[in-house]
Amino acid sequence: RGDEVVLLERVPHAAPPGVERRHWDPLAGLIDGPGLSDVDAAINMFGSPMTGRWSPAVKEELRGSRATGTLSVVSMLDPDGRCQRLLTLSSTRFYADAGAEPRTGDSPRGSGFLAQAIGMWEAAARHSHVPTALLRTPATLARGQGYLARREHGLRGRVGTGRQYVPWIHLTDWVNAVVLLLGDRTEGPLNIVAPADTTEAEFVATWARVQRRRVPLPVPDWVMRARFGADAAQELWWASARAVPQHLLDVGFAYRYPDLESALAQAAGPASAQG
């Protein structure tokens, strides 16, 4: 769109040409240069990844890192300053295991470690003095990265009962939704998900179909417990969240990949399908 992008980074890494880079120490709450005083909006995506096995140390990191990073950003936002929009990353795991009951941004938090940790992250963002939206994000589909890359190695088959709902969104639609929300004054939690309800069994079958493969055998529960531990297996893989993108539907957001088959054809199908 012609926006000028400033990348806050803890350690130097490759960035696209023309992107300004500033060193950020989220634990100390320090950003080099003018900080956030010269930007129109901030998008906070800082935090430790939720995937993997949850040791006590990992759990502590999950609880604290995103909340601390969010407070670091919030503390630099002046209610009378130039930056008057904050978007901060959250997760549809906020709803925990909600079964088949539809969940919108107004739905209550579920139970369990991860839902409680996400509640802490969102509570930190609510200290913001500028209009703030919480981006409850699901499994994000993109070629060679994210959710699909995590499942490529031993998790292509159905996990759990297969009846659990798996919220998802294609990365292109997630980015376009975030760009839309930069100019939208809506506040509070918003589900940034695709409109198509999908169960785990449907996801696995569609993935196999677009790649012209046989549907893999289910992954045994004992394998999931051995790989991730009982807590992470339950909360990350077996829990059901039927998240509804109510705000995006209300504003008429135009999804490029509204159904799972088209999203997977681009993100996981043959290279000729990429576009």
C-alpha positions in Angstrom: 0.0 0.0 0.0 3.0 2.2 0.2 3.3 2.1 4.0 6.7 2.6 5.5 7.5 -0.3 7.8 9.7 -0.3 10.9 10.8 -3.7 12.2 11.5 -4.1 15.9 14.0 -6.9 16.4 15.8 -8.4 19.4 18.6 -9.9 17.2 19.6 -8.8 13.7 18.2 -10.9 10.9 17.3 -10.5 7.2 14.7 -7.9 6.4 13.2 -6.8 3.1 14.9 -3.9 1.4 13.5 -0.5 2.5 12.4 -1.7 5.9 13.8 0.3 8.8 15.1 -1.8 11.7 15.3 -0.9 15.3 16.7 -2.9 18.2 14.1 -3.8 20.8 14.7 -5.2 24.3 11.2 -6.3 25.3 12.3 -7.4 28.8 13.8 -4.0 29.5 11.1 -2.1 27.6 13.6 -0.3 25.4 13.4 0.5 21.7 16.2 2.3 19.9 15.8 5.7 18.3 12.4 7.4 18.6 10.8 4.3 19.8 7.2 4.3 18.7 6.7 8.1 18.7 6.9 8.4 14.9 4.6 5.5 13.8 0.9 5.5 13.1 0.2 2.0 14.3 1.9 -0.9 16.0 1.5 -4.7 15.4 2.8 -6.8 18.3 3.7 -10.4 17.4 6.3 -11.0 20.1 6.3 -14.2 22.2 7.6 -17.7 22.7 6.1 -20.3 20.4 3.3 -22.5 21.9 4.3 -25.6 20.1 6.5 -28.4 21.4 6.7 -30.1 24.7 5.8 -28.1 27.8 8.4 -28.4 30.5 8.0 -26.2 33.6 10.5 -23.8 32.2 8.7 -23.6 28.9 5.4 -23.0 30.6 6.9 -20.1 32.6 8.3 -18.7 29.4 4.9 -19.0 27.7 3.2 -17.3 30.6 5.6 -14.4 30.9 7.2 -13.6 27.6 4.2 -12.4 25.7 2.7 -10.5 28.6 6.1 -8.8 29.2 6.6 -8.0 25.5 3.1 -6.6 25.2 3.5 -4.4 28.3 6.8 -3.2 26.8 5.0 -2.0 23.7 2.0 -0.6 25.6 4.3 1.4 27.9 5.6 3.3 24.9 2.2 4.4 23.5 1.2 7.9 24.4 -2.6 8.5 24.5 -2.0 11.9 22.9 0.8 10.7 20.6 0.9 9.9 16.9 0.4 6.1 17.3 -3.3 5.6 17.8 -3.7 1.9 16.9 -2.4 -1.3 18.4 -2.9 -4.8 17.1 -1.6 -7.6 19.2 -1.3 -11.3 18.5 -3.5 -13.7 20.5 -4.8 -17.2 19.8 -8.0 -19.1 19.3 -6.6 -21.5 22.0 -8.2 -18.9 24.4 -11.4 -21.0 24.0 -9.6 -24.2 25.0 -11.8 -27.3 24.4 -15.2 -25.8 23.5 -16.6 -28.7 21.6 -19.0 -27.8 18.7 -20.3 -24.6 20.3 -19.5 -21.6 18.1 -17.1 -19.1 19.7 -16.8 -15.4 18.9 -14.7 -12.7 20.4 -17.3 -12.2 23.2 -17.2 -15.9 24.3 -15.7 -16.7 27.7 -12.2 -18.1 28.2 -11.8 -21.8 28.4 -10.0 -23.7 31.1 -6.4 -25.1 31.1 -2.9 -23.8 31.2 -2.8 -22.4 27.7 -6.1 -20.6 27.9 -5.0 -19.0 31.2 -1.7 -17.9 29.7 -3.4 -16.3 26.7 -5.7 -14.5 29.1 -2.6 -13.0 30.7 -1.3 -11.9 27.3 -4.6 -10.2 26.5 -4.9 -8.6 30.0 -1.5 -7.0 29.3 -2.8 -5.5 26.0 -5.9 -4.1 27.7 -3.6 -1.7 29.6 -3.1 0.2 26.3 -4.2 3.8 26.1 -4.9 3.7 22.4 -7.6 1.7 20.4 -6.4 -1.9 20.6 -7.6 -5.1 18.9 -6.6 -8.6 20.0 -5.9 -10.9 17.0 -7.1 -14.3 18.0 -5.3 -16.4 15.4 -5.6 -20.1 14.6 -3.5 -22.5 12.6 -2.1 -20.4 9.8 -1.6 -22.1 6.4 1.4 -21.1 4.3 3.6 -23.0 1.9 6.6 -24.6 3.6 6.0 -23.0 7.0 3.8 -22.7 10.0 1.1 -25.2 10.9 1.6 -27.4 7.8 5.4 -27.6 8.3 4.9 -28.7 11.9 2.5 -31.5 10.7 4.7 -32.7 7.8 6.9 -34.8 10.1 4.8 -37.6 11.6 1.5 -35.7 12.1 -0.1 -35.9 8.6 -2.7 -38.4 9.9 -5.7 -37.6 12.1 -5.0 -36.8 15.7 -7.5 -37.3 18.5 -11.0 -38.3 17.6 -11.1 -36.3 14.4 -14.4 -34.7 15.5 -12.6 -31.7 17.1 -13.0 -28.4 15.2 -9.7 -26.9 13.9 -9.9 -23.2 13.2 -7.5 -22.1 10.4 -6.7 -19.2 8.0 -4.5 -18.8 5.0 -1.5 -16.5 5.7 -2.6 -14.2 2.8 -6.0 -13.7 4.3 -4.5 -13.1 7.8 -2.2 -10.4 6.5 -5.0 -8.8 4.5 -7.3 -8.8 7.6 -4.6 -7.2 9.7 -4.1 -4.5 7.1 -7.9 -3.9 7.1 -7.9 -3.7 10.9 -5.1 -1.1 10.9 -7.7 1.4 9.6 -10.6 0.0 11.7 -11.2 1.4 15.1 -12.8 -1.8 16.5 -11.4 -2.8 19.8 -11.2 -6.0 21.9 -10.8 -9.6 20.8 -11.4 -10.6 17.2 -11.3 -14.0 15.6 -9.0 -13.8 12.6 -10.0 -17.1 11.1 -11.5 -18.5 7.9 -15.3 -18.7 7.6 -15.4 -22.5 6.9 -16.0 -24.8 9.8 -13.5 -27.7 9.6 -13.0 -30.8 11.8 -9.7 -32.5 12.2 -10.9 -35.5 10.1 -12.0 -33.1 7.3 -8.7 -31.3 7.4 -6.6 -34.4 7.0 -8.8 -35.8 4.2 -8.7 -32.5 2.3 -5.0 -32.2 2.7 -4.5 -35.7 1.3 -6.9 -35.0 -1.6 -5.2 -31.8 -2.8 -1.9 -33.6 -2.8 -3.4 -36.7 -4.5 -2.2 -39.0 -1.6 -4.0 -41.6 0.4 -5.4 -40.5 3.7 -2.7 -41.4 6.3 -3.4 -43.6 9.2 -4.4 -41.9 12.4 -1.7 -40.9 14.9 -2.1 -43.0 18.1 -2.8 -41.1 21.2 0.1 -42.7 23.0 2.4 -41.3 20.3 1.0 -37.8 20.9 1.5 -38.1 24.6 5.1 -39.4 24.2 5.9 -36.6 21.8 4.2 -33.6 23.4 3.2 -34.7 26.9 -0.4 -35.1 28.0 -1.1 -31.4 28.6 0.2 -30.1 25.3 -1.3 -33.0 23.3 -4.7 -32.2 24.8 -4.6 -28.4 24.5 -2.8 -28.0 21.2 -4.1 -31.0 19.2 -7.1 -32.6 20.7 -9.1 -29.6 21.9 -12.0 -28.4 19.8 -12.6 -24.7 19.0 -15.3 -23.6 16.5 -14.1 -20.0 16.1 -16.4 -17.7 14.1 -14.9 -14.6 12.4 -17.9 -12.5 13.3 -16.3 -9.0 12.8 -14.7 -9.9 9.5 -18.0 -11.2 8.2 -19.9 -8.1 9.5 -17.5 -5.7 7.6 -17.7 -7.8 4.5 -14.0 -8.9 4.4 -13.2 -10.5 1.1 -11.4 -13.8 1.7 -9.0 -14.9 -1.0 -9.1 -18.5 0.4 -12.5 -18.9 2.2 -12.6 -22.7 1.9 -10.0 -25.2 3.0 -9.5 -26.9 -0.3 -8.5 -23.7 -2.1 -6.3 -22.7 0.8 -4.5 -26.1 0.9 -4.2 -26.2 -2.9 -2.1 -23.0 -2.7 -0.3 -23.8 0.5 0.3 -27.5 0.2 -0.6 -28.6 -3.3 1.7 -29.0 -6.3 4.0 -26.0 -7.1 1.9 -25.3 -10.2 -1.0 -24.4 -7.9 0.9 -21.7 -6.1 -0.5 -18.2 -6.8 
